[in-house]
Amino acid sequence: MKKTGFLSGLLLALASQPMLAQMDASIKLNEVMTTNETSLIDEYGAHNAWVEIANISHSTYNIRGMYLTTDRSVLDKTMSVPERMKRMSQIPNGDERTNLSGRQLVVFQLNSQPAQGSLHLSVTADATKPLWIAIYNGNATQLIDSVTVPVLEANQSYARIANNGTPQDWEVKHADRVTPGIQNVTSVSESKIEKFKREDPHGFGMAFMAMGIVFFCLALLWITFTLFGMVMRHLDTAKKVAHHQPIKPITKTVEMTAELGHKTGVILQEGLKTKGIDREVYMAVIGLALRQYEDDIHDVESGIITIKPKDTDWDDEYSQMTHLHDAFIPSKHNAPTIPTTPELH
């Protein structure tokens, strides 16, 4: 019976380990303040650094016996458990506030003494440098949650975003948005400009974005002007083709078609009146008219008039002077004879 009871107890303890590990995963560090000047005041009127722990599940869980520490040396796996416990501060028993129901929070005072109250811990918080803070289970062996808090200004806090349980999703909250003991509302605690400055302190991202926008605009302008140039070149080519091979106006074709139709109708009417007399003549005329119509439709004139030069010698001075000389100076053969008067002896 004793062996049976021992085995049953051992199996029950082993079966409870996964359940306890799952319950421990529901406990998260939620908000930390390292420099408290006007924020939370303890029962003695002091402004201490503080840490907020949250139960993100919907089940009740008591965190008494767990350990808080800011000493990174406890990460050494070869360190003995008693030595690790010396470098931690244990959450005391006997306070109902450590029994966290679903979605409940509790705030612990840091840089304090446990003798001042069950929520006062001796965990040191140095605000002059980044602070690593962690929470361990009651055996001081299993790391439940941890976060590295950057150097904060006075009354600023470092809070987990939207209570989603992801350690890396934290952000700085300004003094007017700090919420000790209240669920975090961090969606409006930091403007987009401030978040961009925090994520890109040296401005490399801003420079890359600005250069990217400039190059994108230049590429867009290049594409636009290239397409515009192609369109204009095609239009210029079309104009040259139309100039060398002009298309006959459609109105002339319509007029010619109407005229031929009228003439054909008159011939047919005359043929009917003559009761088929000279039918071959009418058919030949109709065929000739259709042939003329086809020639006129498909005849495309170039629209270019060629003027051939012809030399008329109108500006030849020698020819003109010769012509005038012949007109006004008679020749020897054609000169008139002058009668002579007989001499008187």
C-alpha positions in Angstrom: 0.0 0.0 0.0 2.8 2.4 0.9 4.5 1.7 -2.5 1.2 2.2 -4.3 0.7 5.5 -2.6 4.2 6.6 -3.3 3.9 5.8 -7.0 0.5 7.5 -7.2 1.9 10.6 -5.7 4.9 10.5 -8.0 2.7 10.2 -11.1 0.4 13.0 -9.9 3.5 15.3 -9.4 4.8 14.4 -12.9 1.4 15.0 -14.5 1.1 18.3 -12.8 4.4 19.7 -14.1 3.1 20.5 -17.7 0.0 22.1 -16.2 2.1 24.3 -13.9 4.4 25.2 -16.7 1.4 26.3 -18.8 0.1 28.3 -15.8 3.5 30.0 -15.4 3.4 31.0 -19.1 0.3 33.1 -18.3 2.4 35.4 -16.0 4.0 38.3 -17.8 6.0 41.4 -17.0 3.6 44.2 -18.2 5.1 47.6 -17.4 8.3 49.0 -15.8 9.3 52.4 -14.6 12.9 53.1 -13.5 12.8 56.8 -12.6 9.7 57.7 -10.6 9.3 61.3 -9.6 5.6 62.1 -9.9 4.0 58.7 -10.7 3.2 56.0 -8.2 3.5 56.8 -4.4 3.8 54.0 -1.9 2.2 54.0 1.6 5.2 55.9 3.0 5.0 58.7 0.5 8.1 57.5 -1.5 8.5 57.5 -5.2 10.2 54.1 -6.0 10.9 52.4 -9.3 8.2 49.8 -9.9 7.3 46.8 -12.0 3.9 45.6 -13.0 3.1 41.9 -13.4 0.0 40.7 -15.3 -2.0 37.4 -15.5 -3.0 37.3 -19.2 -5.1 34.2 -18.9 -8.7 34.0 -17.7 -7.9 31.7 -14.8 -6.8 32.6 -11.3 -3.1 32.1 -10.5 -1.1 32.9 -7.3 2.4 34.3 -8.0 3.6 34.0 -4.4 6.9 32.3 -4.1 8.1 33.5 -7.5 11.3 35.4 -7.9 12.2 38.8 -9.5 15.7 39.8 -10.4 17.8 42.3 -12.4 21.0 40.4 -12.1 22.0 38.8 -15.5 24.4 36.4 -13.8 21.5 34.1 -12.9 21.3 33.1 -16.6 24.4 30.9 -15.9 23.0 27.4 -16.0 25.9 26.0 -14.0 25.0 28.3 -11.1 23.6 26.4 -8.1 20.0 27.1 -7.1 20.9 28.5 -3.6 23.4 30.9 -5.2 20.8 31.9 -7.8 18.2 32.5 -5.0 20.6 34.9 -3.2 20.7 37.1 -6.3 16.9 37.2 -6.5 14.0 38.7 -4.5 11.1 36.4 -3.7 7.5 37.5 -3.8 6.2 36.9 -0.2 3.2 34.9 0.9 0.3 36.0 2.9 -1.0 38.9 0.6 -4.2 38.4 -1.2 -3.0 40.8 -3.9 -0.6 38.2 -5.2 -3.5 35.9 -6.0 -4.2 37.2 -9.5 -7.5 36.4 -11.1 -8.0 36.4 -14.9 -6.6 39.6 -16.6 -5.6 41.1 -13.2 -2.4 43.1 -12.4 -0.2 43.8 -9.5 2.6 46.4 -9.0 5.7 45.8 -6.9 8.0 48.5 -5.5 11.7 48.2 -6.5 14.8 49.5 -4.7 12.9 49.0 -1.4 12.8 46.6 1.6 10.4 43.7 2.1 10.0 44.8 5.7 8.0 47.8 4.4 5.3 45.6 2.9 4.6 42.5 0.9 4.7 44.4 -2.3 8.1 45.9 -1.6 11.1 44.1 -3.0 14.9 44.6 -2.7 15.4 44.3 -6.5 17.8 47.0 -7.6 16.8 49.2 -10.6 19.6 51.4 -12.1 18.0 54.1 -14.2 21.3 55.2 -15.7 21.7 52.2 -18.0 19.5 49.6 -19.8 17.9 47.4 -17.2 17.3 43.6 -17.6 14.5 42.3 -15.4 13.2 38.8 -15.2 10.7 36.7 -13.3 11.4 33.1 -12.3 9.2 30.3 -11.0 9.1 29.2 -7.3 12.1 26.9 -7.8 14.3 29.7 -9.1 15.2 27.5 -12.1 12.7 28.3 -14.8 12.7 31.7 -16.6 9.1 32.7 -17.0 9.5 36.1 -18.6 12.1 38.8 -19.1 12.6 42.2 -20.8 15.4 44.7 -21.3 14.2 48.2 -20.4 16.0 51.1 -22.3 17.2 54.2 -20.5 14.0 56.2 -19.8 13.4 59.8 -18.9 11.8 60.7 -15.7 8.2 59.3 -15.2 8.3 57.4 -18.5 7.6 53.7 -18.5 8.3 50.7 -20.8 5.1 48.8 -21.5 4.0 45.7 -23.3 1.8 46.5 -26.3 -1.9 45.4 -26.2 -1.2 42.8 -23.5 -0.3 40.3 -26.3 2.3 38.4 -24.4 5.1 38.9 -26.9 8.3 40.1 -25.1 9.7 42.1 -27.9 6.5 44.1 -28.5 7.2 46.9 -26.0 7.2 50.6 -26.3 8.0 53.7 -24.3 5.0 55.5 -22.7 5.1 59.1 -21.7 4.2 60.3 -18.3 0.6 61.2 -19.2 0.1 57.6 -20.5 1.6 55.6 -17.7 -1.0 53.1 -16.3 0.3 51.3 -13.1 -2.3 48.7 -12.0 -4.4 49.2 -15.2 -4.4 47.4 -18.5 -2.0 49.0 -20.9 -3.4 51.3 -23.6 -0.4 51.9 -25.8 -1.9 52.5 -29.2 -1.8 56.3 -28.8 1.0 56.7 -26.2 3.6 57.4 -28.9 3.2 59.4 -32.1 4.3 58.1 -35.4 7.1 60.6 -35.6 8.4 59.7 -32.2 8.2 56.0 -33.0 10.1 56.6 -36.2 12.8 58.5 -34.3 13.1 55.8 -31.8 13.3 53.0 -34.4 15.7 55.1 -36.7 17.8 57.2 -34.4 20.6 57.8 -37.0 18.3 58.7 -39.9 19.4 56.0 -42.3 15.8 54.8 -42.9 14.6 58.4 -43.6 17.5 59.0 -46.0 16.8 55.7 -47.8 13.1 56.5 -48.0 13.7 60.1 -49.4 16.2 58.9 -52.0 13.8 56.1 -53.0 11.0 58.6 -53.5 13.3 60.9 -55.6 14.4 58.0 -57.9 10.9 56.8 -58.2 9.7 60.2 -59.4 12.6 60.4 -61.9 11.8 57.0 -63.3 8.2 58.0 -63.6 9.1 61.1 -65.5 11.4 59.2 -67.8 8.7 56.7 -68.6 6.2 59.5 -69.3 8.4 61.5 -71.6 9.6 58.3 -73.4 6.0 57.3 -74.2 5.1 60.8 -75.2 8.1 60.9 -77.6 7.0 57.6 -79.2 3.5 58.9 -79.7 4.7 62.1 -81.3 7.1 60.2 -83.6 4.3 58.0 -84.8 2.1 61.0 -85.4 4.8 62.7 -87.4 5.3 59.5 -89.5 1.5 59.3 -90.2 1.5 62.9 -91.3 4.3 62.3 -93.8 2.5 59.3 -95.2 -0.7 61.3 -95.6 1.3 64.1 -97.3 2.9 61.8 -99.9 -0.3 59.7 -100.5 -3.3 61.9 -99.9 -6.6 60.2 -99.5 -9.4 61.4 -101.8 -12.2 63.1 -100.0 -15.1 61.0 -99.3 -17.5 63.6 -100.6 -16.2 63.4 -104.1 -16.7 59.6 -104.1 -20.3 60.1 -102.9 -21.0 62.7 -105.6 -19.5 60.5 -108.3 -21.6 57.5 -107.1 -24.8 59.5 -107.1 -24.1 60.8 -110.6 -23.4 57.4 -112.1 -26.5 56.0 -110.4 -28.6 58.7 -111.8 -27.3 58.1 -115.3 -27.8 54.4 -115.0 -31.4 54.9 -113.9 -32.1 57.1 -116.9 -30.6 54.6 -119.3 -32.6 51.8 -117.8 -35.9 53.8 -118.0 -35.2 54.6 -121.7 -34.5 50.9 -122.3 -37.8 49.9 -120.8 -39.7 52.4 -122.9 -38.2 51.1 -126.1 -39.1 47.5 -125.0 -35.6 46.1 -125.1 -34.5 47.7 -128.4 -30.8 48.3 -128.6 -30.2 46.2 -125.4 -26.6 45.6 -126.2 -26.0 49.3 -126.5 -27.5 49.9 -123.0 -25.5 47.1 -121.5 -22.3 48.4 -123.0 -23.0 51.9 -121.7 -23.7 50.5 -118.2 -20.5 48.5 -118.3 -18.6 51.6 -119.4 -20.1 53.6 -116.6 -19.2 51.0 -114.0 -15.7 50.8 -115.4 -15.3 54.6 -115.1 -16.7 54.4 -111.6 -14.1 51.9 -110.5 -11.3 53.9 -112.2 -12.4 57.1 -110.4 -12.7 55.3 -107.1 -9.3 53.8 -107.1 -7.5 56.6 -108.8 -5.3 58.3 -106.3 -3.6 61.4 -107.4 -0.3 62.4 -105.9 -1.3 66.0 -105.5 2.1 67.2 -106.8 2.2 69.6 -109.8 5.4 69.5 -111.9 6.3 72.6 -113.9 9.0 72.1 -116.6 11.1 75.1 -117.4 11.2 76.6 -120.9 13.7 79.1 -122.1 12.1 82.0 -124.0 15.2 84.2 -124.2 13.2 87.1 -122.9 16.1 88.3 -120.9 18.8 88.0 -123.6 20.1 91.5 -124.2 22.1 90.7 -127.3 19.0 89.3 -129.0 16.9 92.3 -128.1 19.5 94.8 -129.3 19.9 93.0 -132.6 16.2 92.9 -133.1 16.0 96.7 -132.5 18.9 97.3 -134.9 17.3 95.4 -137.7 14.0 97.2 -137.1 15.3 100.8 -137.2 18.4 100.8 -139.5 17.6 99.7 -143.1 20.0 97.7 -145.1 21.8 98.8 -148.3 19.5 96.9 -150.6 16.4 98.3 -149.1 17.6 101.9 -148.7 15.4 104.4 -150.7 17.0 106.2 -153.7 17.2 110.0 -153.7 16.7 111.6 -157.1 19.4 113.9 -158.3 19.0 117.2 -159.9 20.5 117.6 -163.3 23.3 119.9 -163.6 22.8 123.1 -165.5 25.3 123.9 -168.0 
